[in-house]
Amino acid sequence: MAGAFTCAQLAFVVPHLGLSWDEVVYISQISRHAPAANFDPPRARGVSLIAAPVTTLTSSILTLRIYLAVASGAGLFLALLAWRSLRPAWILALAGVCYGSLWTAQYYGPQAMPDGWVAFSVLAAVGLFLRAARRQENPAAGSGVLAGLAACLAIAALVRPGDALFIAAALALAALAVPRWRQASLLAAVALGFLAGAVEWVIEAYARYGGPLARLHAAAAEQGGFALHPGLWDELRALNGPTLCRPCAVSLRYPEIGVWWLALPLIVAAGLLAARRAGRLASAMLAAGCGFAAAFQYLFLLNYAAPRFLLPAYALLAIPAADALAFVLTGAVTAAPAPSASGPGRAGGAGQAGLRPAGVMVVAAALLVQLAVQHVVLTHQVQEKVGYFGTFPKIAAELHRLGVRPPCLIKGRQDVPIAYYTGCASAPKIATVLRTRPTEPVVLLVRRGEAPPNPARGWKRHALPGSNTTLLRVTAYVSSGSAQR
């Protein structure tokens, strides 16, 4: 399944997409191609480190896409492998299909974005937590699972500390609530893993923002504040795009193909019932609970939406969803290859059950429909972005023709990706640019038809190649510094 997941990315996403704004922010932090873009307070450095093996060597977008597609396939495989002693391999393959078939998973797999990596990390962390919890009953599990649990939470926190905090809190509460999981080693692994991953974010908070609370305040201000908000409806509207719904006032695209999202809680509930019959209720409930914990902030605390935000939740909910599908296939969830001792997280079950022809037909039909639906949405999203992202290198080429070459500065509409493709720096404030680097070429990008700010009104005006979106119908005002080159 992981191989098919990678192949789908290589076939349908990798050859087409240029770099988005967010990707440029992440990869420019460790890149030889262009100066680092401004790193916003909500972000963390994990994605930059994941992309670093490529970005330190080459500026090739295709190479980066291939690397990330292969790495995300490996990430899905390893995350499911962490559950191998808790579920049979074929049920884990079903879970892989549930996650890997989603257009969001395929679309963002080869992109330098955090959500997929959090998904793999927390899915593996929950599986390793369950395996570590039963070490007393299965010494073969080894103490290495505790180190693996801590490492997975550290990766999640390094990539996105907020998501990791919700998962770590859910695991800590589970360890305290379930007597058989009430182990100091488990709590220590969860706490130390999260802290190890979040320490970089904390250090940077002191270095750049005056401390973690100040950074959180700045992050909240940039995100529009953190407060109770019915974001569930925003996420539903953004289910099939747009990729960023801010403000989310659009109508739901293709509502007839979003039924799976509304049915997901019912599928998960059915999976919990199936897992209970198999003696695996504890592990299914933990996956479901952590999945809803991962989704909570995006469903109830943010006033905007993006489909990718829910990827960690989907990865965790894929486990009980696969349990539900397995029950339809066999009439009983089969036992995993694990000890039969009782206790939280045990595999248990009635042994290998035969497939039911009617169940096979139902599940096969459902999965084929879901694959087709998700592929339609994926194709639409890729086609929508091809022209948009493809305009950035065209604008950069035109700026090069006008004499704008590094070192240079670009500010204005879509300045971050355009600056990256041009090899320039992007600056938070144009006034700062003019004060600090007046001798370098400076480009101010404004919406076509708008007047520039006072400092740029005497600069040379150039209409740039645009696209069919008003966001990229821009005019460049180029300072005299570029003419001197």
Summary of the structure (lengths in Angstrom):
residues: 485
radius of gyration: 24.3
end to end distance: 53.7
largest distance: 80.4
contacts: 1719
relative contact order: 0.11
helix: 64%
strand: 5%
